[in-house]
Amino acid sequence: MVVLRTPDFARVVRSAHAFAACSMVIVCAVLLPQRAVAAPFDPNGADWEGCSHLVDIAREELGVSRVQVLDEVDYERLGPSDGLILLHPEGSYDLDELSTFMKLGGRVAVVDDFGDGDRLLDRFRIVRGPAPSDPLQMLRGNPQLPIATPASGHPIVADVAQVVLNHPTTVKHADLSSLLRIPRVGGDAGPDVALAGQVGEGRLVAVGDPSIFINQMLRFPGNRALAKNLLAYLLEGGGDRKRDAKLTILHGKFRERGTLGGGIRGTLRDRMRGFLGAIDGVRRGGFGGVAARIVALGIVIAAAIWAAVRAGSRTVIPRPRYAAADPEAVALARGPDDPRLRSLFEKKGRFRPQYVAAPGGVQLLKEGVDSAIAAREDLKTLLREPAATKLAEEAGLSARDAQAFVAAYERLSNVVTGAEGSGPRAWKATSKEIALFGRVLSPVADSLRGPR
């Protein structure tokens, strides 16, 4: 005979109460706001591994109004006298904009060990590597805390006796100025942990250890002196506008907007950044197994749909040249008379006025013609002069105007490459020559949308 036992009422109540209490704990853990924990190297982090002391030093040395800590950079607001610190950057960021910023005079410091700073370093062939296991000097006998010493008389390491590192990486480039090295046992000078070099009119500084500037490490005199020197160096390129220069500190995964060229190009570039970032993430991190199969299936379906549509179409496909006109390129035909482009040119002289192109104007004109040539299989293998002449003839210029355009383009190319003058402002052109650039670029307006 089976005996059915009635459950103990008190035990049931206790179990119900326990279940309810556990449920409430789980709900609270999920719904209640969590306490924010500062990430390592966070410029706003006041804990031992934050960098709030670095920001304090910057504001003491440069002035509060000249230092900004941001989670988004607007390239259209950057000037050629400004400075940027990329503090342990993560994820995808716009290498072309940063490169152009430096070419126009800006200064950038990449302070990173194991983040995504190598993306910008790779662009300039700077190789990142491991620290030596046998440093000559170290803190508390720990080889992971080596001590670096100045390797040159560069202003960044002036009056710096030694710098304490924390799990650093090294940086290597044969042609850049060495700043700091980690001497090794046996008299070897050791590898570099910091480098500096010129990029166009600007500068690039690569530091292989962001821990140098965390709050706990800035108590060492050498680390603090290095921080002051670096901060001052990043704003030394301002010339007459030095007092207007600003230092921007970016950390981790920061957002981006705008472009140094401004206008429509900035809008298009904003839309492309998310897509390019996703591609870069896949390139660096790869797909998971399921994700890869889903993407492969999507590609197969898309290819099948495309093949079916094309097979049923009798449309004659002409030989494509360029896509729809870019209003920004069309506006170039009006030259300095167009209000959107007037700021790119400075008028010089009264009787025979000439227009001195600002860095942004040089960039726009040179990139437009270069990318128009590069997009044509029949032009990109030619020398610069015959390729530019061919574009001018196709745009309907007379032989005399085509010759004038090619001459102006040659002068522009020589200035940009450093073969003539000193910097973008050395290039001068008449209003007619600038208008000729517009007439040549208008029919090939889409070439301005190419990668920068």
C-alpha positions in Angstrom: 0.0 0.0 0.0 1.3 3.4 -1.0 1.1 6.0 1.8 0.9 9.6 0.6 2.5 12.1 3.1 1.2 15.6 3.4 4.0 18.1 3.2 5.0 20.0 6.3 3.3 23.4 6.1 6.1 25.3 7.9 8.7 23.8 5.6 6.7 24.8 2.5 6.4 28.4 3.8 10.1 28.6 4.5 10.9 27.3 1.0 8.6 29.9 -0.5 10.1 32.7 1.5 13.6 31.6 0.5 12.6 31.4 -3.2 11.1 34.9 -3.0 14.2 36.3 -1.4 16.5 34.8 -4.0 14.2 36.1 -6.8 14.4 39.6 -5.3 18.2 39.5 -5.1 18.4 38.4 -8.8 15.9 41.1 -9.9 17.8 43.8 -7.9 21.1 42.6 -9.3 19.8 42.9 -12.9 17.7 46.1 -12.6 19.5 48.3 -10.1 22.3 50.5 -11.5 25.7 49.1 -11.2 28.6 51.1 -9.7 30.8 52.3 -12.5 34.3 51.0 -12.4 36.9 53.1 -14.2 38.8 51.3 -16.9 42.6 51.2 -16.9 44.2 54.4 -18.3 40.9 56.3 -18.1 41.7 60.0 -18.0 38.8 60.5 -15.6 39.8 57.6 -13.3 41.1 58.7 -9.9 42.1 55.2 -8.8 45.7 53.9 -9.0 45.5 52.8 -12.7 43.5 55.8 -13.9 45.1 58.8 -15.6 43.4 61.7 -13.9 46.8 63.0 -12.6 48.0 63.3 -16.2 45.0 65.5 -17.0 45.8 67.6 -14.0 49.4 68.1 -15.1 48.2 69.0 -18.6 45.8 71.7 -17.2 48.5 73.0 -14.9 51.1 73.2 -17.7 48.9 74.3 -20.6 45.9 75.9 -19.0 42.4 74.5 -18.3 40.8 75.9 -21.5 43.4 74.3 -23.7 43.0 70.7 -22.5 39.9 68.6 -23.3 39.1 65.0 -22.5 36.6 63.6 -25.0 35.0 60.4 -26.0 34.4 61.7 -29.6 36.7 63.6 -31.9 35.3 66.0 -34.5 38.0 66.2 -37.2 36.4 69.4 -38.7 37.2 71.2 -35.4 40.9 70.2 -35.4 43.4 72.8 -36.4 46.9 72.2 -37.7 48.4 73.6 -34.4 46.4 71.2 -32.2 47.7 68.0 -30.5 46.1 64.6 -29.9 46.9 61.9 -27.3 45.5 58.4 -28.2 45.7 56.8 -24.8 45.4 53.0 -25.1 43.0 53.2 -28.2 40.7 50.3 -28.8 38.7 49.3 -31.9 38.6 50.9 -35.3 39.5 54.5 -35.9 40.1 56.6 -39.0 43.8 56.2 -40.0 43.4 58.5 -43.1 42.0 61.4 -41.0 44.8 61.1 -38.4 47.4 60.9 -41.1 46.1 64.0 -42.9 45.9 65.8 -39.6 49.6 65.3 -39.0 50.5 66.1 -42.6 48.8 69.5 -42.2 50.8 70.2 -39.0 49.0 68.4 -36.2 50.9 66.3 -33.6 49.7 62.9 -32.4 51.0 60.7 -29.5 50.0 57.0 -29.6 50.5 55.8 -26.0 49.7 52.1 -26.0 51.0 48.7 -25.2 48.5 45.9 -26.0 45.6 47.9 -27.4 44.8 48.8 -31.0 47.4 51.5 -31.2 49.4 49.3 -33.6 46.8 50.1 -36.3 48.3 53.6 -36.6 51.9 52.4 -36.0 51.5 49.9 -38.8 50.5 52.7 -41.2 54.0 54.3 -40.6 55.9 50.9 -40.5 56.5 51.1 -36.7 56.9 47.6 -35.4 55.7 46.7 -31.9 57.5 44.0 -29.9 58.0 42.4 -26.5 60.2 44.0 -23.8 63.5 42.3 -23.0 63.6 39.7 -20.2 67.0 40.9 -19.0 66.8 44.7 -18.3 69.8 46.2 -16.7 67.7 48.0 -14.1 64.3 47.2 -12.7 62.0 48.1 -9.9 62.0 45.7 -6.9 64.0 43.1 -8.9 61.0 42.5 -11.2 61.9 42.3 -15.0 58.3 43.2 -15.8 59.0 46.7 -14.2 62.1 47.7 -16.2 63.7 51.1 -16.0 64.2 53.1 -19.3 66.7 55.8 -19.9 66.8 58.7 -22.4 68.4 57.7 -25.7 68.8 61.2 -27.2 68.6 64.9 -26.5 65.1 65.2 -27.8 62.9 67.8 -26.0 60.5 65.1 -24.8 63.2 63.5 -22.7 65.0 66.7 -21.6 65.9 66.6 -17.9 64.5 63.0 -17.6 66.9 60.8 -15.7 65.0 57.5 -15.9 61.4 56.3 -16.4 59.8 53.4 -14.6 57.8 51.1 -16.9 55.2 48.5 -16.2 54.8 45.5 -18.6 55.8 47.6 -21.6 56.1 46.9 -25.3 58.9 48.1 -27.5 58.7 50.1 -30.7 61.0 49.8 -33.7 61.7 52.0 -36.7 65.1 52.6 -38.4 64.5 56.3 -39.3 62.7 57.7 -36.3 64.3 59.5 -33.4 64.8 57.3 -30.4 63.5 58.8 -27.1 63.7 56.0 -24.5 65.5 52.7 -24.4 65.6 49.7 -22.0 69.3 49.0 -21.4 70.0 45.2 -21.1 72.5 43.3 -19.1 75.9 43.0 -20.8 76.1 46.6 -22.1 73.5 46.3 -24.8 71.8 49.7 -25.4 68.5 47.8 -25.6 65.3 48.3 -27.6 63.4 51.5 -27.9 60.2 52.0 -25.9 59.4 55.5 -27.3 60.0 57.1 -30.8 59.3 60.4 -32.5 59.2 61.4 -36.1 58.0 63.9 -38.7 54.8 63.3 -40.8 54.4 66.0 -43.3 54.2 69.3 -41.4 53.3 67.5 -38.2 54.8 64.9 -35.8 54.0 61.4 -34.5 55.1 60.1 -31.1 54.9 56.4 -30.3 55.2 55.3 -26.6 55.0 51.6 -25.9 53.7 51.8 -22.3 50.6 53.8 -21.2 51.3 52.7 -17.6 54.0 55.4 -17.5 51.3 57.9 -17.0 48.9 56.2 -14.6 48.3 57.8 -11.3 50.5 55.5 -9.3 53.4 55.7 -11.7 53.4 59.5 -11.9 54.8 59.6 -8.4 58.2 58.8 -9.9 60.0 62.1 -10.8 61.2 60.8 -14.2 57.7 59.7 -15.2 56.3 63.1 -14.2 59.0 65.0 -16.1 58.4 62.9 -19.2 54.6 63.7 -19.0 55.2 67.4 -18.8 57.6 67.4 -21.7 55.3 65.3 -23.9 52.3 67.5 -23.2 54.3 70.7 -24.1 55.8 69.1 -27.2 52.3 68.2 -28.6 51.4 71.9 -28.8 54.7 73.3 -29.9 53.9 73.2 -33.6 51.3 76.1 -33.5 53.7 78.9 -34.6 51.9 82.2 -34.4 48.7 80.4 -33.4 50.3 78.5 -30.6 48.2 80.1 -27.9 45.0 79.0 -29.7 46.1 75.3 -29.9 44.2 72.7 -27.9 45.2 69.3 -26.6 42.6 66.5 -27.0 43.0 63.3 -24.9 41.1 60.3 -26.3 40.9 57.0 -24.5 39.8 53.5 -25.3 37.1 53.2 -28.0 36.3 56.7 -29.0 33.8 58.0 -31.6 34.6 60.0 -34.7 32.8 62.5 -36.8 33.4 64.9 -39.7 36.5 65.2 -41.9 39.3 67.6 -42.3 37.9 68.4 -45.7 34.5 69.2 -44.4 31.3 69.5 -46.4 29.7 66.5 -48.2 32.8 64.5 -47.8 32.5 64.6 -44.1 28.9 63.4 -44.2 29.8 60.5 -46.5 32.8 59.6 -44.4 30.6 59.5 -41.2 28.3 57.0 -42.9 31.2 54.8 -44.0 32.9 54.6 -40.6 30.5 52.1 -39.1 30.8 49.8 -42.0 34.6 50.1 -42.2 34.8 49.5 -38.5 32.8 46.3 -38.8 35.0 45.1 -41.6 38.1 45.9 -39.5 36.7 44.1 -36.5 36.1 41.0 -38.6 39.6 41.3 -40.1 41.2 41.5 -36.7 39.0 39.2 -34.6 37.4 36.9 -37.2 34.0 35.3 -37.3 32.7 32.7 -35.0 31.6 29.4 -36.5 27.9 30.1 -36.7 28.5 33.7 -37.8 30.8 32.6 -40.6 28.2 30.1 -41.9 25.4 32.8 -41.8 27.6 35.3 -43.7 28.6 32.6 -46.2 24.9 31.7 -46.7 24.0 35.4 -47.2 26.7 35.8 -49.8 25.5 32.7 -51.7 21.8 34.0 -51.7 22.9 37.5 -52.7 25.0 36.1 -55.6 22.1 33.8 -56.8 19.7 36.8 -56.8 22.1 39.0 -58.6 22.8 36.3 -61.3 19.0 35.7 -61.8 18.4 39.4 -62.2 21.3 39.9 -64.6 20.4 36.8 -66.6 16.9 38.2 -67.3 18.0 41.7 -68.1 18.6 42.8 -71.7 19.9 46.2 -70.7 23.0 47.3 -72.6 25.7 48.1 -70.0 27.9 51.0 -71.2 31.5 51.2 -70.2 31.3 53.0 -66.9 33.4 56.1 -66.2 32.3 57.8 -63.0 29.2 57.9 -60.9 26.8 60.9 -60.4 28.4 64.3 -59.9 29.5 65.4 -56.5 28.2 68.9 -55.7 31.4 69.7 -53.9 33.5 69.0 -57.1 31.1 70.9 -59.3 31.5 73.9 -56.9 35.2 73.9 -57.5 34.5 75.3 -61.0 33.5 78.6 -59.3 36.7 78.6 -57.3 37.0 81.2 -54.5 33.7 82.7 -55.6 31.8 79.8 -54.0 31.1 80.6 -50.3 31.7 77.0 -49.3 35.2 77.1 -50.7 36.2 80.6 -50.0 37.9 79.8 -46.8 40.2 77.4 -48.6 41.9 80.2 -50.5 43.5 83.5 -49.4 43.6 86.4 -51.9 47.0 88.1 -52.3 47.8 91.3 -54.2 45.6 94.0 -55.7 46.5 94.5 -59.4 47.2 90.9 -60.3 45.6 89.0 -57.5 46.7 85.5 -56.7 45.1 82.9 -54.4 47.3 81.1 -51.9 45.6 77.8 -51.0 45.2 76.9 -47.4 46.2 73.3 -46.5 42.6 72.2 -46.9 42.5 73.7 -50.4 45.7 72.0 -51.5 44.5 68.7 -50.1 41.2 69.0 -52.0 42.7 70.0 -55.4 45.5 67.5 -55.3 43.4 64.6 -54.1 40.8 65.3 -56.7 43.1 65.1 -59.7 45.2 62.2 -58.2 42.2 60.0 -57.5 40.6 60.9 -60.9 43.8 59.6 -62.6 44.1 56.5 -60.3 40.5 55.5 -61.2 41.3 55.2 -64.9 43.2 52.1 -66.1 44.4 54.0 -69.1 45.8 56.9 -67.1 47.3 55.5 -63.9 50.2 53.9 -65.8 51.1 57.2 -67.5 53.4 59.9 -66.2 51.8 62.7 -64.2 51.9 65.3 -67.0 50.4 63.3 -69.9 47.8 61.8 -67.6 46.7 65.3 -66.4 46.7 66.5 -70.0 44.4 63.7 -71.1 41.9 64.7 -68.3 42.0 68.3 -69.4 41.4 67.4 -73.0 38.4 65.2 -72.1 37.0 68.1 -70.0 36.9 70.2 -73.2 39.7 72.6 -72.3 41.5 74.4 -75.2 45.1 73.5 -75.8 46.2 76.7 -74.1 43.9 76.2 -71.1 45.0 72.5 -70.8 48.7 73.6 -70.8 47.9 76.2 -68.0 46.1 73.5 -66.0 48.9 71.0 -66.3 51.5 73.6 -65.3 49.5 74.6 -62.2 49.0 70.9 -61.3 52.8 70.3 -61.7 53.5 73.2 -59.3 51.0 71.9 -56.8 52.4 68.3 -56.9 56.0 69.6 -56.5 55.0 71.6 -53.4 53.0 68.8 -51.8 55.8 66.3 -52.3 58.4 68.7 -50.9 60.3 69.2 -54.2 59.5 72.9 -54.3 58.7 75.5 -51.6 58.0 74.7 -48.0 54.6 73.4 -47.3 51.1 73.7 -48.8 51.1 77.5 -48.5 54.0 77.8 -51.0 51.6 77.0 -53.8 50.0 80.0 -55.5 47.5 80.1 -58.4 45.4 82.7 -60.2 41.6 82.6 -60.1 41.6 81.3 -63.7 43.9 78.4 -62.8 41.7 77.4 -59.8 38.7 77.6 -62.1 40.5 75.3 -64.6 40.8 72.7 -61.8 37.1 72.9 -61.3 36.4 72.4 -65.0 38.6 69.3 -65.1 37.2 67.8 -61.9 33.5 68.5 -62.6 33.1 65.7 -65.2 34.9 63.3 -62.9 33.3 64.4 -59.6 33.0 61.0 -58.2 36.7 60.6 -58.0 36.7 62.9 -55.0 34.8 60.2 -53.1 37.8 57.8 -53.3 39.7 56.8 -50.2 41.9 59.5 -48.7 
